[in-house]
Amino acid sequence: MSISQIARTISASPTLALNEKAAILREKGEPVIHLGGGEPKSRAPLDAILAVAAHLNTGEIRYAPADGIPALKKAIIRYTDENYGRLVAPENVIASGGAKQAIMVALQAILDPKDEVIFPSPYWVSYPEMVKLCGAIPVAVPPEDGTFYPRIQDIEQRVGSYTKAVMINSPNNPSGVMYSEQFIADIVQFCEKRDLYLIMDDIYHRLVFDGKKSPICYQYAKNLAENSKLILINGVSKLYAMTGFRIGWAIANKKLIEVMTNIQGQQTSGPSVLLQKAAVGALNGIQSGVENLRTTLENNRNVLVDRLKTFEGVKVSKPDGTFYCFADFSAYEKNSTKLSKFLIDKVLVLTMPGVEFGMDGYLRISFCGAINEITEGIERMKWALDPNSPNELYIGDRKLVRDWL
Ligand SMILES: Cc1ncc(COP(=O)(O)O)c(C=O)c1O
């Protein structure tokens, strides 16, 4: 079969593949505990449901404008004003099929083949593949000091004549760390000085803990005029537990939004009007769900981190936000794919191998599920990994016997 050179470089999404594996096992009645997920388990806001139901009831479900319906743009403008202190125009906004499509369309709008896009490691699994889809080259930069906190010199060292953009995700999937105010200031100013695009993937920006607040990129920008190369990405998936609605957006200069709209218009057209209505409902409706989710996640994080600290040899840093913890399990197994497979095979606990996020030896453990699932999952992992564990473990009335270590 003849397929394109670009297509040949694209791998399957490992997170989606592992989710599929867990779903198949669950369907067979296996008591799988899913600590690999990337979505909150709460219900979508009632305002979102009512908005979509009302529009569905009209029976007139038509094409939407390629860049989003005016009501959604208006809600996004208000959101940006409230959360970022910046008033933008409708022409600065595009609504897309999730933050994922907003990022993809932005990359397609700015990248030529062989251009390079720099992002810190660990990184969201999709970044390298999205860059490659544009025929461009992903450049992952691990912080040299061994932490999850990049420093400006880490990025600076990798910038060359092919660098077109820097992509920053904070709070970060998978590490859960929130980059410092100083780093955000530095990167915004550095990109302005070097005339680079800066894509700020802020999808988790309100899911932060311990009373912290996410730095706001605009506060450090010297140039917010219509030639600014700052692109802000956001969406309803994580904050409002609306992953299946597939609505995200980008804020950027008008010319770039126009180009992104042309691309999206030819590619998929605008996102479904029903789902856009739902996002309007969520953004304009009662907001208490976001805070409830945040506090639940903070509590889950505390429990998870406390339990992980009881593993001998596991190195864990407390996530500042998101719903992921990225723990170093290399004391047990350096090959994270092997370790993740071992855990699902032996104790039916799904975790994500760190290698997919650019760091082998780590596992990404999600804490967006129910607290009893988190504690039981960790207990099973500990039983599987600790050579001093008793020989047997009961999952319900199923007896597991150690035949390893
Ligand atoms: C860092 C990051 N950016 C973007 C996305 C995509 O979000 P959406 O569901 O809005 O496409 C995700 C989802 O996992 C993510 O973790």
Ligand as a Chemical Component Dictionary entry (heavy atoms), coordinates in Angstrom:
data_LIG
# 
_chem_comp.id                   LIG 
_chem_comp.type                 NON-POLYMER 
_chem_comp.pdbx_formal_charge   0 
_chem_comp.three_letter_code    LIG 
# 
loop_
_chem_comp_atom.comp_id 
_chem_comp_atom.atom_id 
_chem_comp_atom.alt_atom_id 
_chem_comp_atom.type_symbol 
_chem_comp_atom.charge 
_chem_comp_atom.model_Cartn_x 
_chem_comp_atom.model_Cartn_y 
_chem_comp_atom.model_Cartn_z 
_chem_comp_atom.pdbx_ordinal 
LIG C1 C1 C 0 -1.865 19.470 27.215 1  
LIG C2 C2 C 0 -3.107 19.202 26.469 2  
LIG N1 N1 N 0 -3.457 20.032 25.458 3  
LIG C3 C3 C 0 -4.564 19.814 24.742 4  
LIG C4 C4 C 0 -5.397 18.756 25.011 5  
LIG C5 C5 C 0 -6.598 18.543 24.126 6  
LIG O1 O1 O 0 -7.770 18.931 24.707 7  
LIG P1 P1 P 0 -9.147 18.867 23.889 8  
LIG O2 O2 O 0 -9.942 17.764 24.506 9  
LIG O3 O3 O 0 -9.779 20.211 24.116 10 
LIG O4 O4 O 0 -8.832 18.617 22.482 11 
LIG C6 C6 C 0 -5.076 17.862 26.037 12 
LIG C7 C7 C 0 -5.911 16.677 26.299 13 
LIG O5 O5 O 0 -5.497 15.707 26.891 14 
LIG C8 C8 C 0 -3.916 18.109 26.799 15 
LIG O6 O6 O 0 -3.562 17.311 27.814 16 
# 
loop_
_chem_comp_bond.comp_id 
_chem_comp_bond.atom_id_1 
_chem_comp_bond.atom_id_2 
_chem_comp_bond.value_order 
_chem_comp_bond.pdbx_ordinal 
LIG C1 C2 SING 1  
LIG C2 N1 SING 2  
LIG C2 C8 DOUB 3  
LIG N1 C3 DOUB 4  
LIG C3 C4 SING 5  
LIG C4 C5 SING 6  
LIG C4 C6 DOUB 7  
LIG C5 O1 SING 8  
LIG O1 P1 SING 9  
LIG P1 O2 DOUB 10 
LIG P1 O3 SING 11 
LIG P1 O4 SING 12 
LIG C6 C7 SING 13 
LIG C6 C8 SING 14 
LIG C7 O5 DOUB 15 
LIG C8 O6 SING 16 
# 
